[in-house]
Amino acid sequence: MAEDCVFCDIVAGKIPTEYLYEDDTVLAFADLRPIAPHHVLIIPKAHRDTLVHAATEKDGELLLGRLLKVAAQLGGARLETDGGYRIVVNNGPAAGQTVYHLHVHLLSGRHFGWPPG
C-alpha cells in the first residue's frame, strides 16, 4: 500500500465503500464523483501507480487481463440496459490521471461521442 492513496485506503477498509465486485486481486465500486449515470472504478488491490507501472511488473499481464475481464463482466449488464459502455484508463497527468493508483473507468448510461472531449 502507498501512503496517502485513497484507493489503498478503500482496499484497507479505512474508507467505507460498497463493493460491486471483489476477488483476491481486484475491487470494483461506484465512483464518488461520477461523470456518467453509471460510473464504476475497477482497481487492483495491490498498489500500482500507472498502467505503465503495472505492465512492467512480473504479474502485469495477468493483472491487466484481470482488470479488463472484470470490466467486461460488469459491463455486460450495461450493454443490455444502456446499449453500450466505455472503458477508460487515464495514464499520467496529460491524460487526466488524478489518483495515482491504476484504475479502469467503466462508464455507461449516456451517449459517448468520438473523439472524446
PEKA-V796216 format. One record per run of one state. SS is the DSSP state (~ for helix, > for strand, _ for the rest). FROM is the first residue (numbers start at 1). TO is the last residue. If there is no record, write none. Layout:
BEGIN
{{SS FROM TO} {SS FROM TO}}
END
This chain:
BEGIN
{{_ 1 5} {~ 6 11} {_ 12 18} {> 19 22} {_ 23 25} {> 26 30} {_ 31 37} {> 38 44} {_ 45 50} {~ 51 56} {_ 57 59} {~ 60 82} {_ 83 85} {> 86 88} {_ 89 92} {~ 93 95} {_ 96 102} {> 103 108} {_ 109 117}}
END
